[in-house]
């Protein structure tokens, strides 16, 4: 730390440093500005109050070097050490510092910009004794300056980077400046554009002449339409907004904003073209187009609507679309339109009837939609009308024709169904339901049946059935047979007749199939075969029986007449059995019918003398023949010798089944005669007894018991149940 030098000897004038050092402290306070003094080593030796106020602190004299501030920064915010601050550098270099800008930070953290001017103080020999720094706060000035700079930069940026074209034109029409948007709009560089006359770039000379004339008179241009020629030869449609600057009543220049509306112009032109085309299409359309307000009043109609409804445009524009609608159809159309106007539905389609002035009715298909504004509010309705009167008549005819065809198919006794080209069922009649034993579903594939089988019983997949073959090969299928299985297990043999259906161009559109139930035919064929086999067997058996009857009758006949009588009676009995079985197609014969067939003719008018009683029993053909022979022998004997040979006699034939629930159940028949001549056992067994034993015991495996009681003949026959059906 330096010491305060003594005052120089008398007669030698003091140096500036010495004068400042020797001055009273309040002398520095009188200076209008912050001032401080450092010695040649930089120690702070004097400062005034304004300096302390700016520093925000009271530094100690001879205890701090170069500056009394809390901290020092460059204008860009870089911190500066005290040993390299302007005061330190001035003392080192001995050169003054002029208008140096620093940022000084106070202890409370606040900062200000200081402008410093430092003068180095030297003695008469040029030796540095110290330096004085005069500084003041220029923060407000810097702030204003920064504001001006920013505004200038903003203006420059606005001009250069504006989204719309800007240019400045001198009073004589020369382009003085243009921004990037202006140059980009026209495709020129600044060198190609600036300095040239504005008229060179306008496509219409009268327009640029009018623009310059207006501006020279001080008139303002607001969105003035013009056309500019770009560098590539294209024309740009622009709107020019400009005003003039005058000095001393002299037109100096104009500032122009150039807004590119080429796309807008093209769009507008396209819109106008579209509207013209739409209007032309609207009127030339063969379908009706109308517009209606929220109440249904017509706002616009084309020629087709007028023609459909038989009214002029003037007449229709004074009407609501409900006015020409038939009364029965108005409510539906009105209700739907109200929902459309309110926004509940966007559009709707309906068919309705309209009445022309001449009273004729036309059918209209109406498609109604809405045009709404940006807030979804209803503006108007668009109604597209198509006259479908002819189509409606055709539909009615087709529907009637289809109904007649359906009625015809329903009336057919055979099962009939149709499919589309893929094999899906589209129709079936009631006979198809009855035959298949189920209700098919529209859309089922190939056939209405539940399951199919070949005639030999093997499964037949539906996709290989005759109908599938007819569709896949596009040909009728004939001569096929199959068996349909119902869900209940019943088997139905049938013959199919699948036939492809084609349209007018010969394209396959579906097929129709008729299924003929041949169950009865099959039964008849089976029955016929059985009958033929049975007949063949019975003829052989009958011939053998006849041969046996002839032989036995001949051996025991007393004479030729006796042989003839006995043999004929037995042949007639055999014939009656054959007649009964033939009537039943050689199937089971009822025992009651068989008994009546044999006994009732013998009674004549005295049928009350014969009693036939028993449970319903069915006999097979073999049992029926054997039992017929036995009963015929008993009846013949009763007529000749027994109960029926007198006027007072009677007989009964009864039967019952024993042990019906057992596997060994038996049919018991009892023959009893009453009131005839007294009976005595024969001295020898005759042919009749042997014949009956043979029929019951040998042929049927039963038991035969014949008793000649005095009151009348009693015969008991038992036959195994295997030969009968209870």
Secondary structure as UniProt FT lines:
FT   TURN            10..11
FT   HELIX           16..22
FT   HELIX           25..29
FT   STRAND          34..39
FT   TURN            40..41
FT   STRAND          43..47
FT   HELIX           49..55
FT   TURN            61..63
FT   STRAND          71..73
FT   TURN            75..76
FT   STRAND          79..80
FT   HELIX           82..84
FT   HELIX           86..93
FT   STRAND          97..105
FT   TURN            107..108
FT   STRAND          111..122
FT   TURN            124..125
FT   STRAND          128..137
FT   HELIX           139..161
FT   STRAND          165..170
FT   TURN            171..172
FT   STRAND          174..178
FT   HELIX           180..186
FT   HELIX           190..193
FT   TURN            194..195
FT   HELIX           198..201
FT   HELIX           205..216
FT   TURN            217..218
FT   STRAND          221..229
FT   TURN            231..232
FT   STRAND          235..247
FT   TURN            248..249
FT   STRAND          250..260
FT   HELIX           262..284
FT   STRAND          288..292
FT   TURN            294..295
FT   STRAND          297..301
FT   HELIX           303..309
FT   HELIX           313..316
FT   TURN            317..318
FT   TURN            321..324
FT   HELIX           327..342
FT   STRAND          347..355
FT   TURN            357..358
FT   STRAND          361..372
FT   TURN            374..375
FT   STRAND          378..387
FT   HELIX           389..411
FT   STRAND          415..420
FT   TURN            421..422
FT   STRAND          424..428
FT   HELIX           430..436
FT   TURN            442..443
FT   STRAND          451..453
FT   TURN            455..456
FT   HELIX           462..464
FT   HELIX           466..473
FT   STRAND          482..485
FT   TURN            487..488
FT   STRAND          491..496
FT   STRAND          499..502
FT   TURN            504..505
FT   STRAND          508..517
FT   HELIX           519..556
FT   HELIX           560..583
FT   TURN            584..586
FT   STRAND          589..590
FT   HELIX           591..603
FT   TURN            604..605
FT   HELIX           607..609
FT   STRAND          610..614
FT   STRAND          618..619
FT   HELIX           621..640
FT   HELIX           643..645
FT   STRAND          650..658
FT   TURN            660..661
FT   TURN            663..664
FT   STRAND          666..674
FT   HELIX           687..693
FT   HELIX           694..699
FT   STRAND          703..709
FT   TURN            710..711
FT   STRAND          712..720
FT   HELIX           721..723
FT   STRAND          724..725
//
